Amino acid sequence: MAEAKLKQELAESKEELDKLKQQMLSGMNTVHKDFSLITLVPKWSGPENATPLAEFLASIVRAELVWRWDEADCLNIAVLRIADLAKAFYNACVELHTKEASWEDFKNAFRERFRDVHSD
């Protein structure tokens, strides 16, 4: 009786180990990212905003380093933190809504659209 119970537990343990191995091999490990401090990224609504575009983008890059965000996270955070004119531009910019759109594409599109036309 005890031997049968041990064999059953061993079989269950092997199954569980196999599942864990599969998860590790498939890259499905759960990674918990900290988005609790997203409010430290300033909102940006366009050139009339108190925060310059370069500072807005730099704050996301700094957060990327500290909180180990990937480029998709940066893009999503940026989209969440834009408003008004900036949000209208994003919504109208079809190329930023494709699956291939990247964080670099977002930064380049916004730098081009909201560049300062005045020289120093």
N, C-alpha and C positions, 0 to 999 in steps of 0.2 A: 504494500500500500504506500509506504513512504517513498519507495523507489519510483513508483509510477508518478507520484506527486512531484518529485524532483525532476523527472524526465519532462513532465508537462511544463514546469517552471523554466527549465532549460530551453525548451522549444520556444516558449513565449519570449524569453530573453533574446534568443537568436533572432526572432522575428523583429523585435524592437531594434536590435542592433542593425539589422539589414535596412530597416526604414531610415534610421539615422544616417547610415552610410549613403543611402540614395539621396537624402536631402543635402548632405555635404557635397556629393559629387555633382549634383544638379545646380548647385549655387543657390538653393532656396533657403539658405539660412536667414533667419529673421534678424534684421538690423533695425534697431530703434534709433530714430533721429530725433534730436531735440529741436522742436519748432516753437518752444515756449517763449522765446525772446524775440519773436518776429516783429514785435512792435518797436524794437530798437532800429529797424530799418525804416527810415522816414517815408511817409507817403509822398508821392510826386505827382503833380497834376499838370505840369507843363512849365514853360520858361518863366511864367510870372510867379512861380512857386518860390518860396524863400530858400529852398534847398536847390543848388545847381544840379543839373543832370549828372555831371561827373561825380559829384559827392554821393548822389543816390546810388549810382552803379557801384561805386567804390565800397559803400556800406554793405552791399550784397556780397561783393567779393570777399570782404573781411569776414562776414558771417559765414561764408562758404568754408573758409579756412578754419575758423573756430569750431563750428558745429558740424563739420564734415559733410556738408551738403554736396550733392553732385550737380552737374550742369542743369539737369531737368528740374531739380529743386530750386536752383537760382532763378530759372525762367518762371516757374510757377509762383515763387515768392514775389518776383518783380511784377508779374501780372496782377497779383493780389494787392500790391501796394501802390499801383498807379490809379489815378482818378481824373475826372473831368476831361480836359483836352487830350491828355496823354492816353486815357482809356479810349476815347473816341478814335484817336489815331491807331491804337492797337487793334481795335475792333474792325477798322476799315482796312487794315494791312493784311490782305489775304495770305501772303507768304509766311506770316508768323503763326498761322493757324494750321499748317501742315504738320504731318508727323515728323518730317525731316527738319523742321524749324529747331534751331538750337539757341542756346544762351548767347553765343557770339552773334547770331543773326539778329536777335533782339537788340543787343547793344549797338550793333552797326546801324540798324534801321533807326533807332532812336537818336543816335549821334548825328546821323545824316539829316533826319527830319527836324531836329531841334538844335542844330548847330548854331553857334553865335555868329551872326553875319557881320558883327562890328569887330574891327581889329583893335588891338591895344594901341 
